[in-house]
Amino acid sequence: MRKQQRALVIGGAGMLGREIALQLQEQGSDVTIFDLEPVDINGIESHVGDIRDRDSVEKIVAGKDVVFQTAAAVWDVRLPESVYLEVNVDGNKNVIEACVSQGIPKLVYTSTLDVVVDGRKPITYGDESLPYPKKLPKDPYSRTKIIAEKMVLEANSAKLLTCALRPVGMYGPRDKYHLANIITMAKKGMRIRLGNGSARFSHVYSENAAHAHLLAAEHLVPGSKVCGNAYFVCDHQPASNLFDFMEPFLEALGLSAPDKKIPYWLAYILAGIVELLPVTANFNRFAVVQTCVDHTFVSDKAEADFGYTPIVSKEEAFARTLKWFQANST
């Protein structure tokens, strides 16, 4: 990464965005964060704002050498569907158009594995040859992230070089969704495992995912293979069962791991019933499929095109994540 570059991290208050900002700072970049809430990191400028506000986006991207767009409306049953469209599609359009109008040369976009998941079939060590689903999924998060990723990649040009990174199941300090949800369920005494335990799910530690973003930006130069391309970001193969992956964290936190199994077919039926009820629950058929059948990926293309390999071992990633949750769990 070129020293003294001016970098903007949109969504820098999040787990991934914060790590990107810290690694940029460590490499000597002049870093600015733009998010809905302030971020207190010594030496990093923080601005509060919303990517839905085009004028604010125009102002914050001005003068930057590279923009990392990690902000998104993340899957949450309590969110109205309109928010996903406003943030993940219209907000990203604002970022792209602002980068073009302000002459920003590079845009690195954070996508998701969900852009290739159709909610039915297993994916076993899939790569970037996987197509988008033939029909846009009903799930508003996946649907809008597909639209946004296509938009970013199609925006690649001589004026604005773009790429998209697809972190798999991400975990680490400040994780509000993946590991945090399992811990919350365990604290409530919910000890249910979905499926027979044979399904595998890929993970990536947040610092490794951030490292991949910096490498992609470094290689985002005219004539590079990275320009206009999407990449999965994983670490520490082979992948394990989701509940097996979570169990050591729960045990270290003094919580009981799930031990009551529900077969895949029954979980799928129950999730379908829940979807018909006037309740808000993070239990639906899409989530059941992701948990009960293989969803594993490889980062071979990222390794070949911009030299990505994990910089934090599986053991150290576990230790750092656990330390944070021990200090912040109530």
N, C-alpha and C positions, 0 to 999 in steps of 0.2 A: 504494500500500500504506500503510495507517495506521501512523503512527509509534508507536514504543514498544509495539507488539503483542508478545505472547508466542507465539513460533512454535516448533513441534517438527518436526524433519526426521528421519523414520524412514528409515534407510538412508543416513545422512549421510556414511558412509565411502566410498560409491561415487562414481563420476564425476559423475553428475547430482546426487545428494544434496548433495555438497560444494559444487557451484556454486550450488544453491538456498540453502544456508546462508550462503555468502559474500555473495550478492546481498541476502538478507534483512538481514544485518548492516550492509551498506553503506547500506541504507535506514532504519536506525535501530531495527530490531526486536531484541528480546531473544530470542536463538536458543539452542535446545537440540538436540543431536544424540543419537540413539539407534541403536546398531548393534552388530554382533557384535564389532567391534574399536574401540578408542579413536581419536578424531580430535583432533589437536593443532592447533587454530586459536585464536590469541590472541583472547580476548573471547567465545568460544563455549563453552558448557558441554557436555561430552561424557559420555554414560552408556553403559556396555556392557550389552547385554541382547538378548533374543531375542523376536520378536513371537509366538513359539509359547507363551510364558509369559504367560498372561492377567494374573496379578497384577502382573508387571513392567510390562506395557502400561498397566494401570489407573493405576499410580503415576506413570508418566512423562507421560501425557497430561493429568493433573490440572492445572487452572489455565491451560491454554493457550487462545489465541484462534483458532489455526489449526493443523491438522496436515497435513503433507505426507508421504504414505506412498509412498516410492520403493523400499522393500526388496522383494526377490523372490528366489526360487530360479531362477537363470538357466539357460538350456539348456546342459546338460553331460552327455555320455554316461556319465560316471563316477558321476553322482548316481542313487541309487535312486528309482524313481517315487514312493515314499511321501513323499519329502522335498518334492516339488512340491506335493503335497496338503497336507502339514503347514504349509508356509510360505505358499504362494500362496493357498490357500483358508482353512484353519483360522486361519492367522496374520492374514489380512485380516479374518476374522470377529471375531477378538479386538480388532483396532483399531477396527472399526466399533462393536462393542458397548461398548467402553471409552469411545469418544467420546460415545456416547449417555448412558451412565450417569454420566459426569463433566460433562455439559452443555457439551461442546465445540461451538461453532457451525459450524465449517467443516472439511471434509476434502477434500483434493485428492489424488487417486490417480493414480499413474503406471502406465498400461497399456502397450500395444504394438501395432504394426501387425499383428502375428500373429493378433490376434483376428478378423480378417476374411479371413485367407488360408486357402484350402481345400487348398493343396498341389497344385493341378492347373492352375487357370486363371490367365492373366495379369491383372494389375490395372494399368490405364493411367490415371494421374492420378485415382485414385479419391477419393471423399469419404465423408462420414459416412452417406450413404444406403446404403452397402454393408452387407449383412446379415451376421450371424454365419453360419458354415458350417451347413448343414442338419444335418449329423452332427458331433458333437464330434470333433476330430482325435485320432489316436492319439498324436501328439507330446504328452508330458505337460506341457511348458511352455506351449504354445499352449492346450491344453485347460484347464489350471488358471487361466490368465490370463483366458480367456473367462468362466469361472465367477466369478472374483473381480471382474471389471469389472461384470458383471451385478449382483452382490451390492452393490457400492458404489453404483451408479446407482439401484438399487431402494431403497436405504437413505435416499435424499434425502427430507427432510421438513422441516417447520417447526422441528423440534428440531435436526436436523443437515443442513446444506446440503452436498451432495457434487457432484463432477464428476470426470471421468477424462480424462487426456491421453494421447495415443498417439504418442510420439516415433517417428519412422521410424528408419532406420539411423543410430544415434548414434555420434559419434566426438569425440575431443578429448583433452586431457591426462588421464592416468590411465585411459585406455581399456584394459580387460582382455580384451575379447572381440572387437570388430569389427575394427578395424585391427590390434590386437595379434596376432590369429590369422594374418592375412596376413603380417605381419612374421616370425612364428615359422616359417611354412611356407617363406618365402623364405630364411631363415637355414639351413634344412635342405636347401636346394637343390631344393625342389619348385617347379617353374616351369610349372605346368599352368593353363591358362585353360579354364573350362567354357563351352560354347556358342560361337556364332559372333560374339559381340561386339555384337550388335544390342540385347540386352535392357538395360533401364534400371532403376536402383534409386535410390530417394530417400534422401537423407541429411539429418541435422540436427546442427549443432555443439552441444556440450553447454551452452555459455553461452546460446545462443539457446533451447534447450529449457528451461533453468532460468528464463529470462526469461518464457517462456510460462506456466510454473507460477505465478509471482508475479502475473502479470496475471489469470490465471484466479481465483486466490484473492481478489484485489482486487474482482473483479466477482461473486464468489459471495455475493450478497446477496438477500434475499427479493424475489421477483418478477422476478429476472434470468433471461435465457435460458440462462445458464450452468448453473443448478441442474439436476442430474439428467441432464446431457448429456455426451457424449464428443467429443473433438476430436483430429484429427491435427495433428501439429506437424512442419513441414518447413522447409527454407530453400533459397535460391539455386537456383531453377529455371533452365533445364530440368535434369532429372536426367540422370546419365551412366551408362555401363556400370560395373559394380562394379570390374572390373579396371582400367579407364581411370582411375577415381577414385583407386584405390590406387597406381597406378604412380608419380606424382610423389613420394609419400612414400618409396617403396622406393628410387627413384633418389637422392633426397636423403640417404638413410641408407647409400648405397653398396651397395645390394642389387640383384640382378638381378630384373627384373620377369618375371612368367610370360609365356612366349612359345610354349608348346606347347599347341595347342588340341585339346580332346576334344569331339566333337559332342554336342549335348544328348541325343539318343536313346541314344548309347553311355554317357554319364555316368549316365543314369537307370537303365539296365540294370545297370551296375557297382555303383551305389549299392544297388539292390535285392539284389544278391548279398551285398554287405557286411553288409546288415541281417540276413541269415540266418546269418552267421558269428559264432562266440563271441568277438568282439573288440570293443573300445571305440574307435570312430572317429567324428569329427565329419563323416562323409561319409554322407549318407542321401538318400533321394529328395526329401524335403521341402526340404532345403538346395539340391539340384540345381535344383528348380523355381524357387525364389526367385532363384537366380543366372542361370538361362537364359531366363526369360521376364520380361516387364515386371512390376515391383512399384513403381509410382510413385503418389504421393499429392499432394494439395493441402491448404493450410491456410486456404482461403477462409473457412470457418466460424469458425475461431479469430480471423481478422482482423476479421470482421464483428461477432462477439459480444463480444470483449474486446480488440480492437485489437492483436493480435499481429503484429509484423513482426520479422525478425531484427535484432539490435543489433550483431552482429559480422559483418563482410564475409567473403566466401569466402576472399579473400586473407589476411586477418588470422587467420581460423580455421585456415588451413593453417599459417601461420607459428607460431602459438602451439602447435599440436599437434606440429608437427615439432620445435620447440625442446624440448618435454618429452620426446619419444622419444629425441632426441639425447642428452639428459642422463641418461636412465634405461635405455637399451638396453645390454645386456651381450653 
